[in-house]
């Protein structure tokens, strides 16, 4: 049984999510399993590629001239530089990246989450996604006290429809569940 302070915190987070939903807030997440096979070649990790794909679809579906900015919680400086370098290579050196750069500013912003309300909200979403949100393909249990918050977060997802796998209306959700971070080439090479 949860105590009053824990219930108050859950209530606060629920009210934050209640405020986000009617204002058109959408959440995007790459849900990487803890035992996911890592990438071997140091390129852009798959969950970032999926994030950029889904964010691009969101921007593409909303307005002809819509642009998006990637904002990340500040990392250790060397990790920030690594991500910037990987993003640059993705957006400048791949055909898909160049196409997506037409909508997504290819240079990220890094901010302190304790100073930026929007990133604090993203931190709350990330926590609930990590510990409470589950799909049918996810086998690890979620924390039951987060189930109501997980339902709220699920309503913040964006659903894009694209032609894929022979279906003209294939659903692509803004939350990508990832069990293997390797590229197809890495998997083919047995890395």
C-alpha positions, 0 to 999 in steps of 0.5 A: 500500500502506498503512503500519502507522500507517494500518492501525492507525487503520483497525483502531481504527475497525473495532473501534469499529464492531464495538462499536457493532453489537451494542449496537443503535447505528444510524447516520443520514446525509444524503449530499449530492453536492458538486454538489447544487443548493443551496436558494434560500429559506433554509429547512431544508435537505433533508438535515435533513428526511430525517434527521428523517424517518428518525429519527422512523421509527426512534423510531416503530418501537421503542417507543410512548413513545420520544423522540429528541434531536438532538445536533450537533457544535458549529458556528460560533455564527451557524450554530448559531443559523441551524440552531436557527431553521430547526428551530424553523420546521420543527417548529412551523410545518409539519404534518409537523414538528409530527407529528415533534415528538411523538417528536423534541425540537425543540431540538438540543444542540450539543457539542464532538466532541473531548469527547463520545465519541458524537459522535466515533463519529458523526464516524467514521461521517460520514468513512466515509460521505463517503469510502467508502460507496457505493450503486448510484446514487452515481457518484463512487468511494469510497476502496478502503481504506475498503471494509471500514469502509463495509460495517460502517457499512452494517450500522449503517443502519436500515431502515424499511418504510412505505406509499409509491409504491403499495407497502405495504412501501417501504424507507426507509433511514437513509442518504439520498442527495441530489442536489438540496437544493431543495424541490419548490416551488423546483424547480417555480419554476426556482430 
